[in-house]
Amino acid sequence: MKLHFPHGDHADIELQAGKYSIGNSSSADIRVKNKGLGDIHATFTVVDNECEVKIDNEASLVSVNGKLVKGRREVREGDLLIAAQVHIKLLSSHESQEDPDDNRTRVRMALPKFILRGVSGAYFGKTYPLRGSTILGRHSECHICVNADGISRKHAQIDAEVDGLFVSDLGSSNGTFVNGKKIDKVNLEVGDEVKLDNIRFLVQTPGMTDPAIDGTAKKTPTRPSASQQDHTEFKDSGGGAIKWVITLLVLGGAVAAAWKMGYLNGILS
């Protein structure tokens, strides 16, 4: 049997007895970058020509034929798995998914204009394309399944329309927030933060990175701490005091010399 990637995310993998990890990390046996996968998103185990998929983290979204995997699940030939944004089909070794050449031009799917990037919790760093209508919620049938406490089954909807991007709350229990403000429906711009309960996402464009990660964030001037200010003030005041002490010593020395030489006798007598 083999793993086939119908969207071309990876070359086919012939499965022998053993374990195969899939994820974004270089340590994964099957590495697929920039598709929302965790470092080690899931593991395939093959024993006696039977295959099983296993996840260790509930946030590692994997479904088999549309049903969300919780823990582990048997996978059979012909089953379709979806791990984050990666589609995988289990085929027999001799089966091919190549379509015969019918002389038709293949239409390549265009990159999305907007994406959501997770910036908190188990969803940090994961990206999701925004095309048409995208429903976010805890239900496995949502386009972006956010499996976390406080998230409603269908929590919010983001619509990519000709005249812009819009987010609507779908009557969630804990509300939908944009840039810290609770909303019913509002227009979204690149850089806006969308928060569902405690899970936060940023609206970005493909290829855009978090300024905090790529080091391009503007550095704001930092005010000196209270101890630094006190030290500076002490230095300033200390410098002035020293000048006054030196001045007084010079004047005192001059007076003592005049007294000794008798210049002040006439004045004091």
Contacts in CASP RR format, 6 or more apart in sequence:
PFRMAT RR
TARGET T0000
AUTHOR 0000-0000-0000
METHOD contacts of the structure
MODEL  1
MKLHFPHGDHADIELQAGKYSIGNSSSADIRVKNKGLGDIHATFTVVDNE
CEVKIDNEASLVSVNGKLVKGRREVREGDLLIAAQVHIKLLSSHESQEDP
DDNRTRVRMALPKFILRGVSGAYFGKTYPLRGSTILGRHSECHICVNADG
ISRKHAQIDAEVDGLFVSDLGSSNGTFVNGKKIDKVNLEVGDEVKLDNIR
FLVQTPGMTDPAIDGTAKKTPTRPSASQQDHTEFKDSGGGAIKWVITLLV
LGGAVAAAWKMGYLNGILS
1 15 0 8 1.000
1 46 0 8 1.000
1 49 0 8 1.000
1 51 0 8 1.000
1 77 0 8 1.000
1 90 0 8 1.000
1 91 0 8 1.000
1 92 0 8 1.000
1 93 0 8 1.000
2 12 0 8 1.000
2 13 0 8 1.000
2 14 0 8 1.000
2 15 0 8 1.000
2 90 0 8 1.000
2 91 0 8 1.000
2 92 0 8 1.000
2 93 0 8 1.000
3 12 0 8 1.000
3 13 0 8 1.000
3 15 0 8 1.000
3 20 0 8 1.000
3 30 0 8 1.000
3 44 0 8 1.000
3 88 0 8 1.000
3 89 0 8 1.000
3 90 0 8 1.000
3 91 0 8 1.000
4 12 0 8 1.000
4 88 0 8 1.000
4 89 0 8 1.000
4 90 0 8 1.000
4 91 0 8 1.000
4 97 0 8 1.000
5 11 0 8 1.000
5 12 0 8 1.000
5 86 0 8 1.000
5 87 0 8 1.000
5 88 0 8 1.000
5 89 0 8 1.000
6 87 0 8 1.000
6 89 0 8 1.000
6 97 0 8 1.000
7 86 0 8 1.000
7 87 0 8 1.000
9 32 0 8 1.000
9 35 0 8 1.000
9 86 0 8 1.000
9 87 0 8 1.000
10 30 0 8 1.000
10 31 0 8 1.000
10 32 0 8 1.000
10 86 0 8 1.000
13 20 0 8 1.000
13 30 0 8 1.000
14 93 0 8 1.000
15 44 0 8 1.000
15 46 0 8 1.000
15 51 0 8 1.000
16 46 0 8 1.000
17 46 0 8 1.000
17 47 0 8 1.000
17 48 0 8 1.000
18 45 0 8 1.000
18 46 0 8 1.000
18 47 0 8 1.000
19 29 0 8 1.000
19 43 0 8 1.000
19 44 0 8 1.000
19 45 0 8 1.000
19 46 0 8 1.000
20 29 0 8 1.000
20 30 0 8 1.000
20 43 0 8 1.000
20 44 0 8 1.000
20 45 0 8 1.000
20 46 0 8 1.000
21 27 0 8 1.000
21 28 0 8 1.000
21 29 0 8 1.000
21 30 0 8 1.000
21 40 0 8 1.000
21 42 0 8 1.000
21 43 0 8 1.000
21 44 0 8 1.000
22 28 0 8 1.000
22 29 0 8 1.000
22 30 0 8 1.000
22 31 0 8 1.000
22 32 0 8 1.000
22 37 0 8 1.000
22 40 0 8 1.000
22 41 0 8 1.000
22 42 0 8 1.000
22 43 0 8 1.000
22 44 0 8 1.000
22 83 0 8 1.000
22 86 0 8 1.000
23 30 0 8 1.000
23 31 0 8 1.000
23 32 0 8 1.000
23 37 0 8 1.000
23 38 0 8 1.000
23 39 0 8 1.000
23 40 0 8 1.000
23 41 0 8 1.000
23 42 0 8 1.000
23 83 0 8 1.000
24 31 0 8 1.000
24 32 0 8 1.000
24 33 0 8 1.000
24 34 0 8 1.000
24 35 0 8 1.000
24 36 0 8 1.000
24 37 0 8 1.000
24 38 0 8 1.000
24 39 0 8 1.000
24 41 0 8 1.000
25 31 0 8 1.000
25 38 0 8 1.000
25 39 0 8 1.000
25 40 0 8 1.000
27 39 0 8 1.000
27 40 0 8 1.000
28 39 0 8 1.000
28 40 0 8 1.000
28 41 0 8 1.000
32 86 0 8 1.000
34 127 0 8 1.000
35 84 0 8 1.000
35 85 0 8 1.000
35 86 0 8 1.000
36 84 0 8 1.000
36 85 0 8 1.000
36 86 0 8 1.000
36 125 0 8 1.000
36 126 0 8 1.000
36 127 0 8 1.000
36 128 0 8 1.000
37 83 0 8 1.000
37 84 0 8 1.000
37 86 0 8 1.000
37 126 0 8 1.000
38 60 0 8 1.000
38 84 0 8 1.000
38 126 0 8 1.000
40 56 0 8 1.000
41 55 0 8 1.000
41 60 0 8 1.000
41 62 0 8 1.000
41 83 0 8 1.000
41 84 0 8 1.000
42 53 0 8 1.000
42 54 0 8 1.000
42 55 0 8 1.000
42 60 0 8 1.000
42 62 0 8 1.000
42 69 0 8 1.000
42 83 0 8 1.000
43 53 0 8 1.000
43 54 0 8 1.000
43 55 0 8 1.000
43 56 0 8 1.000
44 51 0 8 1.000
44 52 0 8 1.000
44 53 0 8 1.000
44 54 0 8 1.000
44 75 0 8 1.000
45 51 0 8 1.000
45 52 0 8 1.000
45 53 0 8 1.000
45 54 0 8 1.000
46 52 0 8 1.000
50 74 0 8 1.000
51 74 0 8 1.000
51 75 0 8 1.000
51 76 0 8 1.000
51 90 0 8 1.000
52 72 0 8 1.000
52 73 0 8 1.000
52 74 0 8 1.000
52 75 0 8 1.000
53 62 0 8 1.000
53 64 0 8 1.000
53 69 0 8 1.000
53 72 0 8 1.000
53 73 0 8 1.000
53 75 0 8 1.000
53 81 0 8 1.000
54 71 0 8 1.000
54 72 0 8 1.000
55 62 0 8 1.000
55 69 0 8 1.000
55 70 0 8 1.000
55 71 0 8 1.000
55 72 0 8 1.000
56 71 0 8 1.000
57 122 0 8 1.000
58 70 0 8 1.000
58 122 0 8 1.000
58 147 0 8 1.000
59 121 0 8 1.000
59 122 0 8 1.000
59 123 0 8 1.000
59 147 0 8 1.000
59 148 0 8 1.000
60 83 0 8 1.000
60 84 0 8 1.000
61 68 0 8 1.000
61 82 0 8 1.000
61 83 0 8 1.000
61 84 0 8 1.000
61 145 0 8 1.000
61 147 0 8 1.000
62 68 0 8 1.000
62 69 0 8 1.000
62 81 0 8 1.000
62 82 0 8 1.000
62 83 0 8 1.000
63 69 0 8 1.000
63 81 0 8 1.000
63 82 0 8 1.000
63 140 0 8 1.000
64 73 0 8 1.000
64 75 0 8 1.000
64 79 0 8 1.000
64 80 0 8 1.000
64 81 0 8 1.000
65 79 0 8 1.000
65 80 0 8 1.000
66 80 0 8 1.000
66 82 0 8 1.000
66 140 0 8 1.000
66 141 0 8 1.000
67 73 0 8 1.000
67 140 0 8 1.000
68 140 0 8 1.000
68 145 0 8 1.000
68 147 0 8 1.000
75 81 0 8 1.000
75 90 0 8 1.000
76 90 0 8 1.000
77 90 0 8 1.000
77 91 0 8 1.000
77 92 0 8 1.000
77 95 0 8 1.000
78 89 0 8 1.000
78 90 0 8 1.000
78 91 0 8 1.000
79 89 0 8 1.000
79 90 0 8 1.000
80 87 0 8 1.000
80 88 0 8 1.000
80 89 0 8 1.000
81 87 0 8 1.000
81 88 0 8 1.000
81 89 0 8 1.000
81 90 0 8 1.000
82 88 0 8 1.000
84 126 0 8 1.000
85 128 0 8 1.000
85 129 0 8 1.000
89 97 0 8 1.000
91 97 0 8 1.000
111 129 0 8 1.000
111 206 0 8 1.000
112 129 0 8 1.000
112 130 0 8 1.000
112 131 0 8 1.000
112 160 0 8 1.000
112 206 0 8 1.000
113 130 0 8 1.000
113 160 0 8 1.000
113 205 0 8 1.000
114 129 0 8 1.000
114 130 0 8 1.000
114 160 0 8 1.000
114 165 0 8 1.000
114 188 0 8 1.000
114 190 0 8 1.000
114 203 0 8 1.000
114 204 0 8 1.000
114 205 0 8 1.000
115 127 0 8 1.000
115 128 0 8 1.000
115 129 0 8 1.000
115 130 0 8 1.000
115 203 0 8 1.000
115 204 0 8 1.000
115 205 0 8 1.000
115 206 0 8 1.000
115 208 0 8 1.000
116 127 0 8 1.000
116 128 0 8 1.000
116 130 0 8 1.000
116 134 0 8 1.000
116 144 0 8 1.000
116 158 0 8 1.000
116 194 0 8 1.000
116 201 0 8 1.000
116 202 0 8 1.000
116 203 0 8 1.000
116 204 0 8 1.000
117 125 0 8 1.000
117 126 0 8 1.000
117 127 0 8 1.000
117 128 0 8 1.000
117 201 0 8 1.000
117 202 0 8 1.000
117 204 0 8 1.000
117 210 0 8 1.000
118 124 0 8 1.000
118 125 0 8 1.000
118 126 0 8 1.000
118 127 0 8 1.000
118 199 0 8 1.000
118 200 0 8 1.000
118 201 0 8 1.000
118 202 0 8 1.000
119 125 0 8 1.000
119 193 0 8 1.000
119 200 0 8 1.000
119 201 0 8 1.000
119 202 0 8 1.000
119 210 0 8 1.000
120 198 0 8 1.000
120 199 0 8 1.000
120 200 0 8 1.000
121 199 0 8 1.000
122 148 0 8 1.000
123 146 0 8 1.000
123 199 0 8 1.000
123 201 0 8 1.000
125 210 0 8 1.000
127 204 0 8 1.000
128 134 0 8 1.000
128 143 0 8 1.000
128 144 0 8 1.000
128 201 0 8 1.000
129 206 0 8 1.000
130 158 0 8 1.000
130 160 0 8 1.000
130 165 0 8 1.000
131 160 0 8 1.000
132 159 0 8 1.000
132 160 0 8 1.000
132 161 0 8 1.000
133 143 0 8 1.000
133 157 0 8 1.000
133 158 0 8 1.000
133 159 0 8 1.000
133 160 0 8 1.000
134 143 0 8 1.000
134 144 0 8 1.000
134 157 0 8 1.000
134 158 0 8 1.000
134 159 0 8 1.000
134 160 0 8 1.000
135 142 0 8 1.000
135 143 0 8 1.000
135 144 0 8 1.000
135 154 0 8 1.000
135 156 0 8 1.000
135 157 0 8 1.000
135 170 0 8 1.000
136 142 0 8 1.000
136 143 0 8 1.000
136 144 0 8 1.000
136 146 0 8 1.000
136 155 0 8 1.000
136 156 0 8 1.000
136 157 0 8 1.000
136 158 0 8 1.000
136 196 0 8 1.000
137 144 0 8 1.000
137 145 0 8 1.000
137 146 0 8 1.000
137 151 0 8 1.000
137 152 0 8 1.000
137 153 0 8 1.000
137 154 0 8 1.000
137 155 0 8 1.000
137 156 0 8 1.000
137 196 0 8 1.000
138 145 0 8 1.000
138 146 0 8 1.000
138 147 0 8 1.000
138 148 0 8 1.000
138 151 0 8 1.000
138 152 0 8 1.000
138 153 0 8 1.000
138 155 0 8 1.000
139 145 0 8 1.000
139 153 0 8 1.000
139 154 0 8 1.000
142 153 0 8 1.000
142 154 0 8 1.000
146 155 0 8 1.000
146 196 0 8 1.000
146 199 0 8 1.000
148 197 0 8 1.000
148 198 0 8 1.000
148 199 0 8 1.000
149 197 0 8 1.000
150 173 0 8 1.000
150 174 0 8 1.000
150 197 0 8 1.000
150 198 0 8 1.000
151 172 0 8 1.000
151 174 0 8 1.000
151 196 0 8 1.000
151 197 0 8 1.000
151 199 0 8 1.000
152 170 0 8 1.000
152 171 0 8 1.000
152 172 0 8 1.000
152 173 0 8 1.000
152 174 0 8 1.000
154 170 0 8 1.000
154 172 0 8 1.000
155 169 0 8 1.000
155 170 0 8 1.000
155 172 0 8 1.000
155 175 0 8 1.000
155 176 0 8 1.000
155 196 0 8 1.000
156 167 0 8 1.000
156 168 0 8 1.000
156 169 0 8 1.000
156 170 0 8 1.000
156 172 0 8 1.000
156 176 0 8 1.000
156 194 0 8 1.000
156 196 0 8 1.000
157 167 0 8 1.000
157 168 0 8 1.000
157 170 0 8 1.000
158 165 0 8 1.000
158 166 0 8 1.000
158 167 0 8 1.000
158 168 0 8 1.000
158 188 0 8 1.000
158 194 0 8 1.000
159 165 0 8 1.000
159 166 0 8 1.000
159 167 0 8 1.000
159 168 0 8 1.000
164 187 0 8 1.000
164 188 0 8 1.000
165 187 0 8 1.000
165 188 0 8 1.000
165 189 0 8 1.000
165 203 0 8 1.000
166 185 0 8 1.000
166 186 0 8 1.000
166 187 0 8 1.000
166 188 0 8 1.000
167 176 0 8 1.000
167 178 0 8 1.000
167 183 0 8 1.000
167 185 0 8 1.000
167 186 0 8 1.000
167 188 0 8 1.000
167 194 0 8 1.000
168 176 0 8 1.000
168 184 0 8 1.000
168 185 0 8 1.000
169 175 0 8 1.000
169 176 0 8 1.000
169 183 0 8 1.000
169 184 0 8 1.000
169 185 0 8 1.000
172 196 0 8 1.000
174 196 0 8 1.000
174 197 0 8 1.000
175 182 0 8 1.000
175 196 0 8 1.000
175 197 0 8 1.000
176 182 0 8 1.000
176 183 0 8 1.000
176 194 0 8 1.000
176 195 0 8 1.000
176 196 0 8 1.000
177 183 0 8 1.000
177 193 0 8 1.000
177 194 0 8 1.000
177 195 0 8 1.000
177 196 0 8 1.000
178 186 0 8 1.000
178 188 0 8 1.000
178 192 0 8 1.000
178 193 0 8 1.000
178 194 0 8 1.000
178 195 0 8 1.000
179 192 0 8 1.000
179 193 0 8 1.000
180 193 0 8 1.000
180 195 0 8 1.000
188 194 0 8 1.000
188 203 0 8 1.000
189 203 0 8 1.000
190 203 0 8 1.000
190 204 0 8 1.000
190 205 0 8 1.000
190 208 0 8 1.000
191 202 0 8 1.000
191 203 0 8 1.000
191 204 0 8 1.000
192 202 0 8 1.000
192 203 0 8 1.000
193 200 0 8 1.000
193 201 0 8 1.000
193 202 0 8 1.000
193 203 0 8 1.000
194 200 0 8 1.000
194 201 0 8 1.000
194 202 0 8 1.000
194 203 0 8 1.000
195 201 0 8 1.000
202 210 0 8 1.000
211 217 0 8 1.000
224 232 0 8 1.000
255 264 0 8 1.000
258 264 0 8 1.000
END
